[in-house]
Amino acid sequence: QLQASGGGLVQVGGSLTLSCAASGFSFDDHAIGWFRQAPGKGREELSCIHTDNTTYYKNFVKGRFTSSSDKAKNTVYLQMNNLKPEDSAVYYCAADDSGECTWLWDFWGQGTQVTVSS
């Protein structure tokens, strides 16, 4: 099970850190990542932490978003900086059973809304 939190309303250029609490499985054998979806748009993959702790980012978030994990807390974070109106979306954390960053998630939790106002 995954539960994202930390969303909210932020001004352009601001920052937010999202958290994803995981339960019922281990980070040691699941890749964990983030994707988002805005109304009327398709899903956008953002980041993925491989079981070898390598983190992958889609090009459009490199330099602005940073993902990290705390295995002791079974929690993954997404630090988002320099937010833009186009970053407004529901953000989800997701898991890949293969442990690889295939971007083909096996399950995800309820999302958290991020709204960036201009």
C-alpha positions in Angstrom: 0.0 0.0 0.0 1.2 3.5 -0.8 -0.1 6.8 0.5 1.1 10.1 -0.9 0.8 13.3 1.1 2.2 16.8 1.3 0.4 18.5 -1.6 -1.1 21.9 -1.5 -1.3 25.3 -3.0 2.0 27.1 -3.7 3.0 30.1 -5.6 5.0 30.1 -8.8 8.7 29.6 -8.0 7.9 28.0 -4.7 8.7 24.6 -3.3 6.9 21.6 -1.9 8.0 18.2 -0.6 5.7 15.3 -1.1 5.9 12.2 1.0 4.9 8.6 0.2 4.4 6.1 3.0 4.7 2.5 2.0 3.4 -0.5 3.9 3.1 -4.2 3.2 6.2 -4.6 1.0 9.9 -3.9 1.0 11.8 -1.2 -0.8 14.6 -3.8 -1.2 12.7 -5.5 -4.0 10.5 -2.8 -5.4 11.4 0.2 -7.5 9.5 3.3 -6.2 8.6 6.3 -8.2 6.3 9.2 -8.9 4.0 10.2 -11.7 1.4 12.9 -12.0 -1.8 13.5 -13.9 -3.5 16.8 -14.7 -7.1 17.1 -15.8 -7.5 16.3 -19.5 -3.8 15.2 -19.8 -2.1 11.9 -19.8 0.0 10.5 -17.1 3.5 11.9 -16.8 6.3 9.9 -15.3 8.6 11.9 -13.0 11.1 9.8 -11.2 12.1 6.3 -10.1 14.3 4.9 -7.4 15.8 1.5 -8.5 16.4 -1.2 -5.9 20.1 -0.5 -6.4 19.4 3.1 -5.2 20.0 4.7 -8.5 17.4 7.5 -9.1 16.2 8.2 -12.6 14.4 11.3 -13.7 12.5 12.3 -16.8 14.3 15.1 -18.6 11.6 17.8 -18.0 12.1 17.6 -14.1 15.8 17.2 -14.0 17.3 20.0 -11.9 14.0 20.9 -10.3 12.7 17.7 -8.7 14.7 15.4 -6.4 13.5 12.1 -5.1 14.9 10.3 -2.1 14.0 7.4 0.2 14.3 6.6 3.8 14.2 2.8 4.1 14.0 2.9 7.9 10.8 4.8 7.6 9.6 3.1 4.4 9.0 6.5 3.0 9.9 8.1 -0.3 10.1 11.9 -0.9 9.8 14.1 -3.9 11.3 17.6 -3.4 10.0 20.0 -6.0 11.6 23.4 -6.5 10.9 26.3 -8.8 7.3 25.2 -9.3 5.4 26.3 -12.4 1.7 26.5 -13.1 2.1 23.5 -15.5 3.3 21.4 -12.5 -0.3 21.6 -11.2 -1.6 18.0 -11.1 -2.4 15.1 -8.8 0.8 13.4 -7.8 1.0 9.7 -7.2 3.7 7.4 -5.8 3.9 4.0 -7.4 5.8 0.7 -7.1 7.3 -1.6 -9.7 7.4 -5.3 -8.6 10.4 -6.0 -10.8 12.6 -3.7 -8.8 13.6 -2.1 -12.1 12.6 1.3 -13.3 10.5 0.1 -16.2 8.0 3.0 -15.8 5.3 0.3 -15.8 3.9 0.6 -12.3 2.3 -2.4 -10.7 0.4 -0.5 -8.1 0.0 3.1 -6.8 -1.8 4.8 -4.0 -4.1 7.8 -3.7 -2.6 10.9 -5.1 -2.1 14.3 -3.5 -3.1 17.5 -5.3 -0.5 20.1 -6.1 -1.7 23.5 -7.3 0.7 26.2 -8.5 -0.8 29.6 -8.6 0.6 32.4 -10.8 
